[in-house]
Amino acid sequence: MASTNDDPDVPERFDARLAQRAKAKDSRPQNPLEMNDVNPGQHYGGKLPNTPLAVSTISFLLGGVCLLGFSLFVTGGSHDHWWTTWQLGFFVQSWAFFHWAEFAVTAGWNRGRCNVDSFLLDNGMLYHIANGAALSEYLISLYLKPEWKTFKYMSSAGVIIVLLSQALRSSAMIQASTNFSHAIAWHKTDSHQLVTTGVYRWFRHPSYAGFFYWAVGTQVVLQNPISFTLYIIICWRFFSRRIKVEETALVRFFGDDYKEYRRKVGTKIPFIP
């Protein structure tokens, strides 16, 4: 029987396999653990590592916080400690679920823009200060003046506001799909379309309106008069400026179509037409 070593085509086939492997290796991403940037074509520059390990760890931690808050909420709080109230549980649960949902919806309906920044945890120092101030106000006032936190109907109304606002924001992101971006888009892609159906029939910027009322609603739940006022002021200033800047780009993208849409549909955020 002839040996395969005597086959003159063996070296050529071997070289071909080596070339094929080298080509496949070159086509792989430099780091297979890297995910897509939030903005295609721009280098990821977030502070959190953009890896599946980071995503799974953050999801696990958010899930744990959400479960802890949910358990306090559904059980009506715990009598073992003065601070373990159902209002605090709902606030913590809502915060954790919001950040998880931002990533989950982006991953499910807008994969090309999904990365670790989609959690919106690296959302600016002012955002974290506002959350810390809200928690501090609630705990201090609950300890010093617990009678200030006894308006159950107010907290119940806040729960409804938060749930509806979360549904509005997530629905807006799902319906916009690949047309949605956490960052303002300055360049129009071929697939970019003007979405005017679904919740966009009633809200010109439903994701912004959803977050505005979500944030304010959390302070209604906690019955925080100071943070309630500050949240309204901060969120209003942020969205009034952002909408003005973003709509400059949208008019450039869609021209008269967007102008007509803007004329017919309001933002439903107070004093932002």
C-alpha positions as CSV (number, residue, x, y, z in Angstrom):
1,M,0.0,0.0,0.0
2,A,1.4,3.4,-0.9
3,S,2.1,5.8,2.0
4,T,0.3,9.1,2.1
5,N,3.7,10.7,2.5
6,D,4.4,9.7,-1.1
7,D,1.3,11.7,-2.3
8,P,2.7,14.8,-4.0
9,D,-0.6,16.7,-3.2
10,V,-0.2,16.4,0.6
11,P,2.1,19.4,1.1
12,E,-0.2,21.6,-1.0
13,R,-3.3,20.5,0.9
14,F,-1.5,21.0,4.2
15,D,-0.4,24.5,3.2
16,A,-4.0,25.3,2.1
17,R,-5.3,24.3,5.5
18,L,-2.7,26.4,7.2
19,A,-3.7,29.4,5.0
20,Q,-7.4,28.8,5.7
21,R,-6.8,28.8,9.5
22,A,-4.7,31.9,9.3
23,K,-7.4,33.7,7.3
24,A,-10.1,32.6,9.8
25,K,-7.9,33.8,12.7
26,D,-7.4,37.2,11.0
27,S,-11.2,37.6,10.6
28,R,-11.8,37.2,14.3
29,P,-12.2,40.4,16.5
30,Q,-9.0,41.4,18.3
31,N,-10.7,40.5,21.6
32,P,-13.5,37.9,21.2
33,L,-15.0,39.1,24.5
34,E,-15.6,42.6,23.2
35,M,-19.1,43.5,22.3
36,N,-20.4,46.2,20.0
37,D,-20.0,49.9,20.9
38,V,-23.0,51.9,21.7
39,N,-22.4,54.0,18.6
40,P,-21.2,51.9,15.6
41,G,-17.9,53.3,14.2
42,Q,-16.9,54.9,17.5
43,H,-14.4,53.4,19.9
44,Y,-15.9,52.2,23.2
45,G,-14.7,54.6,25.9
46,G,-16.7,53.7,29.0
47,K,-15.3,53.2,32.5
48,L,-16.8,49.7,32.9
49,P,-15.1,46.8,31.1
50,N,-17.1,45.9,28.0
51,T,-17.0,42.1,28.4
52,P,-19.6,39.4,28.9
53,L,-18.1,38.8,32.4
54,A,-18.9,42.4,33.3
55,V,-22.4,42.1,31.9
56,S,-23.2,38.8,33.7
57,T,-21.8,40.2,37.0
58,I,-23.8,43.4,36.7
59,S,-26.9,41.5,35.8
60,F,-26.4,39.2,38.8
61,L,-26.0,42.1,41.2
62,L,-28.9,44.0,39.8
63,G,-31.0,40.9,40.0
64,G,-30.1,40.4,43.7
65,V,-30.9,44.0,44.6
66,C,-34.2,43.8,42.7
67,L,-35.1,40.6,44.5
68,L,-34.3,42.1,47.9
69,G,-36.4,45.2,47.2
70,F,-39.2,43.2,45.7
71,S,-39.4,40.9,48.8
72,L,-39.7,44.0,51.0
73,F,-42.4,45.4,48.8
74,V,-44.6,42.4,48.5
75,T,-44.4,41.6,52.2
76,G,-45.2,45.1,53.3
77,G,-41.8,45.7,54.8
78,S,-40.1,44.2,57.8
79,H,-40.8,45.1,61.4
80,D,-37.3,44.0,62.5
81,H,-35.7,47.3,61.5
82,W,-37.2,50.8,61.3
83,W,-35.8,51.4,57.9
84,T,-37.0,48.2,56.1
85,T,-40.2,49.7,54.7
86,W,-42.1,48.5,51.6
87,Q,-41.6,52.0,50.1
88,L,-37.8,51.7,50.3
89,G,-38.1,48.2,48.9
90,F,-40.1,49.4,45.9
91,F,-37.6,52.2,45.3
92,V,-34.6,49.8,45.3
93,Q,-36.5,47.3,43.2
94,S,-37.4,49.9,40.6
95,W,-33.9,51.3,40.4
96,A,-32.4,47.9,39.8
97,F,-35.0,46.8,37.3
98,F,-34.7,50.0,35.4
99,H,-31.0,49.6,34.8
100,W,-31.4,45.9,33.9
101,A,-34.3,46.6,31.5
102,E,-32.2,49.2,29.7
103,F,-29.6,46.6,28.8
104,A,-32.1,43.8,28.2
105,V,-34.3,45.8,25.8
106,T,-31.2,47.1,23.9
107,A,-29.9,43.5,23.7
108,G,-33.2,42.2,22.4
109,W,-34.3,44.9,20.0
110,N,-31.2,47.0,19.2
111,R,-28.2,44.5,19.3
112,G,-26.0,46.7,17.1
113,R,-25.8,49.3,19.8
114,C,-25.6,47.0,22.8
115,N,-22.7,47.1,25.2
116,V,-22.1,47.4,28.9
117,D,-22.9,51.1,28.8
118,S,-26.5,50.1,27.9
119,F,-27.1,49.5,31.6
120,L,-26.8,53.3,32.0
121,L,-24.9,52.8,35.3
122,D,-22.1,55.2,34.1
123,N,-24.7,57.9,33.9
124,G,-22.9,60.9,35.3
125,M,-22.0,61.9,38.8
126,L,-25.1,64.1,39.2
127,Y,-27.3,61.0,38.7
128,H,-25.7,59.1,41.5
129,I,-25.7,62.1,43.8
130,A,-29.5,62.5,43.2
131,N,-30.1,58.9,44.0
132,G,-28.0,59.1,47.2
133,A,-29.7,62.4,48.2
134,A,-33.1,60.8,47.8
135,L,-32.2,57.8,49.9
136,S,-30.6,60.1,52.6
137,E,-33.7,62.3,52.7
138,Y,-36.0,59.3,53.1
139,L,-34.0,57.6,55.8
140,I,-33.3,60.8,57.8
141,S,-36.9,61.9,57.7
142,L,-38.2,58.4,58.4
143,Y,-36.0,58.2,61.5
144,L,-36.6,61.8,62.8
145,K,-40.2,62.3,61.7
146,P,-41.8,58.9,60.8
147,E,-45.2,60.5,60.8
148,W,-44.2,62.3,57.6
149,K,-44.2,58.9,55.8
150,T,-47.6,57.7,56.7
151,F,-49.6,58.8,53.6
152,K,-50.1,55.4,52.1
153,Y,-52.3,56.6,49.3
154,M,-49.6,58.9,48.1
155,S,-47.0,56.1,48.0
156,S,-49.5,53.8,46.2
157,A,-50.1,56.6,43.5
158,G,-46.3,56.8,43.1
159,V,-46.1,53.0,42.5
160,I,-48.7,53.3,39.7
161,I,-46.7,56.2,38.2
162,V,-43.4,54.3,38.3
163,L,-44.9,51.2,36.7
164,L,-46.6,53.0,33.9
165,S,-43.6,55.1,33.2
166,Q,-41.3,52.1,33.1
167,A,-43.7,50.5,30.6
168,L,-43.8,53.6,28.5
169,R,-40.0,53.9,28.3
170,S,-39.4,50.2,27.6
171,S,-42.2,50.2,25.0
172,A,-40.7,53.2,23.3
173,M,-37.3,51.5,23.0
174,I,-38.8,48.3,21.7
175,Q,-41.0,50.1,19.1
176,A,-38.1,52.3,17.9
177,S,-35.8,49.2,17.8
178,T,-32.7,50.0,15.8
179,N,-33.8,53.7,15.4
180,F,-33.3,54.2,19.2
181,S,-30.0,55.3,20.7
182,H,-29.0,56.2,24.2
183,A,-26.6,58.8,22.7
184,I,-27.7,61.5,20.3
185,A,-27.2,60.4,16.7
186,W,-25.4,63.0,14.6
187,H,-25.2,61.0,11.4
188,K,-28.2,59.4,9.7
189,T,-27.7,55.8,8.6
190,D,-29.5,54.2,5.7
191,S,-31.8,52.2,8.0
192,H,-32.7,55.2,10.2
193,Q,-36.4,55.8,10.0
194,L,-38.8,58.3,11.7
195,V,-41.0,56.3,14.0
196,T,-44.5,57.9,14.5
197,T,-46.6,54.8,15.4
198,G,-47.4,53.1,18.7
199,V,-46.6,55.2,21.8
200,Y,-44.9,57.7,19.4
201,R,-48.4,58.7,18.3
202,W,-49.0,60.3,21.7
203,F,-45.5,61.2,22.9
204,R,-42.9,62.8,20.7
205,H,-40.1,61.5,22.9
206,P,-41.8,58.7,24.9
207,S,-38.5,57.4,26.3
208,Y,-37.7,60.8,27.8
209,A,-41.3,61.3,29.1
210,G,-41.1,57.8,30.6
211,F,-37.9,58.5,32.5
212,F,-39.1,61.9,33.6
213,Y,-42.2,60.5,35.2
214,W,-40.4,57.4,36.5
215,A,-37.9,59.5,38.4
216,V,-40.5,61.8,39.8
217,G,-42.7,58.9,40.7
218,T,-40.0,57.2,42.8
219,Q,-40.0,60.3,45.0
220,V,-43.8,60.2,45.3
221,V,-43.4,56.6,46.6
222,L,-40.8,57.7,49.2
223,Q,-42.8,60.9,50.0
224,N,-39.7,63.0,49.7
225,P,-40.7,66.7,49.2
226,I,-37.2,68.0,48.7
227,S,-36.0,65.3,46.3
228,F,-39.4,65.5,44.5
229,T,-38.8,69.2,43.7
230,L,-35.2,68.7,42.8
231,Y,-35.9,65.7,40.5
232,I,-38.4,67.8,38.6
233,I,-36.0,70.7,38.2
234,I,-33.0,68.6,37.2
235,C,-34.9,66.3,34.9
236,W,-36.7,69.1,33.2
237,R,-33.5,71.1,32.6
238,F,-31.8,68.0,31.2
239,F,-34.5,67.0,28.8
240,S,-35.4,70.5,27.7
241,R,-31.8,71.0,26.6
242,R,-31.4,67.5,25.2
243,I,-34.6,67.6,23.1
244,K,-33.6,71.0,21.6
245,V,-30.2,69.7,20.6
246,E,-31.5,66.3,19.4
247,E,-34.3,67.8,17.3
248,T,-31.8,69.9,15.4
249,A,-30.3,66.6,14.1
250,L,-33.8,65.1,13.5
251,V,-34.9,68.1,11.4
252,R,-31.7,67.7,9.4
253,F,-32.4,64.0,9.0
254,F,-36.1,64.0,8.1
255,G,-36.8,67.6,7.1
256,D,-40.4,68.6,6.8
257,D,-41.6,65.2,7.9
258,Y,-40.2,65.8,11.3
259,K,-41.4,69.4,11.5
260,E,-44.9,68.2,10.8
261,Y,-44.6,65.4,13.4
262,R,-43.3,67.9,15.9
263,R,-46.2,70.2,15.2
264,K,-48.8,67.5,15.8
265,V,-47.3,65.5,18.7
266,G,-46.1,67.0,22.0
267,T,-43.6,65.7,24.4
268,K,-46.1,65.5,27.3
269,I,-43.4,66.8,29.6
270,P,-44.6,70.0,31.4
271,F,-43.5,73.2,29.7
272,I,-41.6,71.3,26.9
273,P,-43.9,71.7,23.9
